[in-house]
Amino acid sequence: MRTGRIARKTHETDILVEVNLDGTGAFDVSTGIGFLDHMIEQFSRHSLIDITCHVKGDLHVDQHHTTEDSAIAIGQAIAQALGDKAGIGRYGAAYSPMDEALARVALDISGRPWLVWNAKFTQERLGEMDTELFEHWFQSIAQAVGITLHIELLYGTNNHHICEGIYKGFARAMRQAVELDPRKGGAIPSTKGQLGG
């Protein structure tokens, strides 16, 4: 089983994250931000990556540190579980419809972190969460795992549907990318012989 565990404590957050890349999409998430919990749960369920994510953050300040650090810790745990990335699919892409909204996500677990974000929200909050923080969450996880990540909202009007479509698309793309391809025989999927580093 490819697993990772990250425990980190700073003056801003106290986090425990565990992942299992070969899971069933089981989750145990509590960040103190209800909508963020919902999105991480969607990511777990649709990627089939088991995720435990417990965060105690300085929400009396704002949601920034909790949002950012949850993504960093999940990303670090995924990177740990991937190891040298031998045998993985590496690439993933998904179209994700959510009622009237359609998102497209494409990614490469290349070791070269980059985020292209082409999505906008028309309201400042979803539940109690600031919508400006979603782009930052994806930037943080892309950096921590080492993903080249392209996210695009093709169309949509309902902000909840837009956000959920993006997270589900990310999940489906990650599922493809982290799965082991038996045809690769355990080879690292790069002509250089390594990914990142």
Secondary structure as UniProt FT lines:
FT   STRAND          3..9
FT   STRAND          13..20
FT   TURN            21..22
FT   STRAND          27..30
FT   HELIX           34..47
FT   STRAND          50..57
FT   TURN            59..61
FT   HELIX           64..82
FT   TURN            83..84
FT   TURN            86..87
FT   STRAND          91..98
FT   TURN            99..100
FT   STRAND          101..108
FT   STRAND          114..118
FT   STRAND          125..126
FT   TURN            127..128
FT   STRAND          129..130
FT   HELIX           132..145
FT   STRAND          148..155
FT   HELIX           159..178
FT   HELIX           182..184
FT   TURN            185..186
FT   TURN            191..192
//
